[in-house]
């Protein structure tokens, strides 16, 4: 057997996982107190803010892409759906594993399913995430089944694809927005720059759609680099355009809420919160919005990639602001995650990347790679200049 | 029949008898230097200085009429009992700590250092004692009648009576009558409550209504969105079918 060569990134991966495993030991042998900086004043930290809120959001590409391809019949994006579904599926697995770390009694993860409280947003989220993970598993199944030649099962899944996708989209709409609704009950704790009743769920849903598309772009570039094929600008550039539209809707909704609540002034208040809010807007909306609005930038792989990464960063900042920094002032405590918290998060992300890489190599995820070609042929490799000419004319 | 407690800041002498009684009644043994709520300390008397005067203010579960913790708990571990106390069932709790996040008074605390079976801890208004017709341990122990136990409506009337009889002493407001939908525990003071460290930005209505107004719309949203998406799919699908073979009708 050949021993894999130790490259730089493999070494990083090993270090991250080793530290993460040590932190896992501390978490489960000595408890949340020893492994986190959480306290009675700050009961939710990095694991809820990043692993769960961002994790679910960054996995939104799964439902946006399947909706576009199977419900709106935009077949030109078909070859992007499998990678998006894979990202989403891995994302939800990561979220569930992160929850096992964060819950005080992880073995009771199933409790909401049998003793649910219908007035609880968290219960609704738990139900939706459980069902949607199942939907994703079925949507992802062909990628595993095809290489093994299980055609009959694939055909059955193909038959129920449209209702399945519809179910998944509805579930996603529900829980993506409900993650925002979680914060509706803390009007006195969350800073008014982020607290807006009843619009939080709407903002969470719009930003999830936005970041879902951004993630599809980012992940196409990364997997392209890892697997050595060119990103398909012919499909990705129009996706950037759709992202721009969602971005504009999100920005307008945000502006309208600030305007109607007369909290526009808070943005220029010069407080720590106002700077974070400005950073979030500039990084996640303004700069990528301007970049995407310029065809010259959007049609260039580098420009499109930069805009998408900025949208992702702005999104992460938004979720961290809602869940951690926006709550800090009232809690009277400055929370910063313990290194053990950070290392567990890094480990989960690293394992997620590894699984993505393995699946991309060995399963039927990408049209150019993997053992079996997907049913609908992907368009031939995009000739970028030709396409640019087509859009300009 | 709903019971409650009335705490009058003007009467409290800061003897901490309520703390000791609470610790004993609930089997808690906190170190002496614990001066805020903790898993083993369910009430504290805080000393704050307002306008150069020392004031003693209790901190404990307010036992809201429509509690956030009850509404947010995904497994229904919290319950508002008919007698007034908000109680907790540790056998249901999975430790998500949403109750701690949602509580407007930051009351629930957690056993952070218990690695296997951590619980949420908070004042349960001596539920067993109240069920047996006895007053809460803290109220029974108070030598100055600063904390009194009784039916909520009686306490509310008593509070308003005290304000009416002594308008120059009292700040004209009963904290807990309307805050976040009202609570079983009521506060009276001679200073502004925000200055005493109680949250000053709570809306009058119950907080669970904020989520309720969204939650109630969800069935409608799902049906509408489902029908709209289904319709879109059908129209697009049909148009493409016709475009592919126009003779098919």
Interface residues (C-beta under 8 A of the other chain):
Chain A: X28 X29 X30 X31 X32 X33 X34 X38 X39 X40 X41 X43 X44 X67 X70 X71 X72 X73 X102 X103 X104 X105 X106 X108 X109 X111 X112 X115 X116 X117 X119 X120 X121 X122 X123 X124 X126 X162 X166 X169 X170 X173 X174 X181 X182 X184 X185 X186 X187 X188 X189 X197 X198 X201 X331
Chain B: X36 X37 X38 X68 X70 X71 X72 X73 X74 X75 X76 X92 X93 X94 X95 X96 X97 X98 X100 X101 X102 X104 X106 X108 X109 X110 X111 X112 X113 X114 X115 X116 X117 X118 X119 X199 X201 X202 X203 X207 X208 X210 X211 X212 X213 X214 X215 X218 X221 X222 X225 X226 X229 X230 X232 X233 X236 X237 X240
